[in-house]
């Protein structure tokens, strides 16, 4: 939602608002045995938005590495 205010009206005006389809990108999530990733599968995300993934190792396991487009990422332990 957005707000637009016409201030200090002194004459007639025509306000036109045009819309376009939002752009979405797809993140395909895969993982090996030993834990879960949520959300998983195919995730659709609006352009410019952030997407957070919760990665939960099974008991006795730990995250070895996270790859995004084949490039290793820093693991945020939070």
HUCORFEN-V204780 format. One record per residue. N is the residue number from 0. PHI is phi in whole degrees, 0 to 359 (999 if undefined). Layout:
BEGIN
N/PHI  N/PHI
END
This chain:
BEGIN
0/999  1/226  2/239  3/225  4/243  5/269  6/259  7/50  8/299  9/228  10/200  11/289  12/220  13/241  14/257  15/245  16/237  17/250  18/242  19/226  20/292  21/290  22/267  23/238  24/240  25/251  26/248  27/262  28/257  29/229  30/207  31/277  32/293  33/116  34/171  35/227  36/233  37/226  38/290  39/233  40/79  41/259  42/244  43/262  44/230  45/294  46/305  47/86  48/275  49/258  50/227  51/256  52/242  53/262  54/248  55/237  56/289  57/292  58/305  59/83  60/245  61/217  62/289  63/275  64/197  65/240  66/245  67/240  68/54  69/82  70/254  71/296  72/249  73/284  74/273  75/269  76/288  77/295
END
